[in-house]
Amino acid sequence: MQNEVVDNLMPMVLEQVDKYKGKKICSIVISTEYGVSGLIANKIMELVQKPVLILQKTKQSYSGSARGIGVESFKYYCENTGLANCAGHDNAFGIEISIDNYDKFLDLIEKELSDVEFENVIDIDMQLNPEQITENLIENLYAFDKLSGKDFPPIRVCIKDFTDYEL
């Protein structure tokens, strides 16, 4: 079901991506009753190789998912504006910005990131071949991430020679 919702939203999302060429971040507004903003954010970040916000508009705010790349903590930049509430990891987190502060927030983020050159560099904690991945390994990694808590970054795993996947 989630894949179908994401697939249906992607053409509208990709139209919005074009207006952020030359910008340091990409902020997309979607409308759906399904919680797919994180899935879309991952796909768009992979495509544009810069930080991404996938938001839904409510009466008082824009809220959704943020994904960072090319900086140690995109969450730090967002929180540093004083205009966003963030919860989650440094580069994968939930975000909420009041409607009144949205444009100012985007301007501040653009200024803060003006000297950052985004590169496609991915830090990983381990690299695995597909045949090394077992249900037991996944359960142990999940348990470790849960034990480490919110003050530690999640474990980053690269799966070698694995290009055909579906979220």
N, C-alpha and C positions, 0 to 999 in steps of 0.2 A: 504494500500500500504506500509506504513512504517513497519508494523509488518512483512510483507512478506520479505522486504529487510533485516530487522534485522535477521529474521529466516535463510535466505540464507547466511548471513555473519557469523553467530555464530559458525559453525564448524571450520572455518579458525581462528576466534578469539580465540576459546578455545585451539587450537593447540599452539598459541603464549603464552597463559597464562602459560602453563607448564614450559616455560623457565624462568619464574620469581618466581618460588618456592624458598624460602629462601631469597628473595629480599624484600625490604621495599615498593617498588611501582611496579606497573605493567604497562608497556607502550606498547600498541598494535598499529600497523599500519594497517589501512584498506584502501581499494580502492573502492569508490562508488561515484556516482554523487548525492546521496541523503544525506540530512542533518540528519543523524541518530546517529552521534557519541555520543551525550548525552544519548540517549536511551540505546545504547550498554554499555556506561560507567556505567550507573546505574545498569544494570544487572550484569556486571563483578564485580563491587565493592561489590554488595550484595553476590556474590559467593566467592570472595577471602578475603573480609574483610580487605582491605588495600587500600591506594590511587591508583587511576587508571587514566591513560592517554589513550584516544582513538584518534589517530591522522591520518591525511592524509598527504602524502608527495607531496609537490609542487616542483617547480624548486629550490626555495631558502629556504624553511622552512617546518617544520612539524607543522600543526595546527589542532585544534580540541577541544575536551572537556576534562576537568579534573574534577575528583570527589575525594573528600577527606573524610576520616573517621579516627577516632582515634586521631585527632589533632584538636585544636581549629580553625586553619586556614591553610589548605594545600596551599591556594593561597599565604599566607605569605612566606612559605618555597620556593615556586616556584619563586616568585618575588625577594626574598632575594639572589638568585643565581646571579642576574644581567644578566641572560641569556634568560629570558622568558618574553614575554608580556602577561599579564593576564587581563581579564575583566569579572566581575561578582561577585558572592557571595564568601564567604570564602571557602566553600567546594563544590561549583558547579559553574564552570566558564569556559570561553573560554581561550585557551592558544595557543601561537605561539612561536616556538623555531627555530632559524636558523639551517640549516642542519649542518653547520660547528661547531655549539655549542652543538648539540644534545647529543653526548656521554659524553661530559664534564658536561652538565646539569644533566644527569642521575647519574653520579658519585657524583656530589655535593649533590643532593637530598638524595642519599643513605647515605652519610656521615652525613648530617643534621638529618636524621631520625634514625640514628643507635641506639640511646638510647630509641627510642619510642617502647613500646610494644602495639601492636594494640589489642584492646578489642572490643567486640561487644556491645558498650554502645551507646544508641540513646537518645539524649535529645529531648523532645517534648514539645510543648506549650499547646497542648490539645489532649485529647483522646475522640473519638466519637464512637458510635455504628453505623453500616451501616444505620439504619433507621433514624438516626439524620441528615444525610447528605441530604441537599436539594439544589436545584439550587440556591435559594436565599442565602444560607450560602456560597456556592462556589463563587458566585458573590461578596459577601461582603468580603470574605477573599482575593480574587484577588484584589479588590479595595484597601483594607488596605495595602497589600504588595506593590502595585503600589504607594500609597501615602507615605509610609515609606521611599521609595527611596533606592538608592544603598548603603547607609552607614548603613543599618540595615539588620540583617539576615532575611530570609524569615520565614514565620510562618510554624512551623513543626507540622503536624497533624498525629496522630496515629489512625488508624481505627481498633478498637478492633474486634477480632474474624473474621477477613477478610483475607482469605488466597488464594482464587481463583480469580485471576485477570489476565488481559492481557493488556500490554502497547500499 
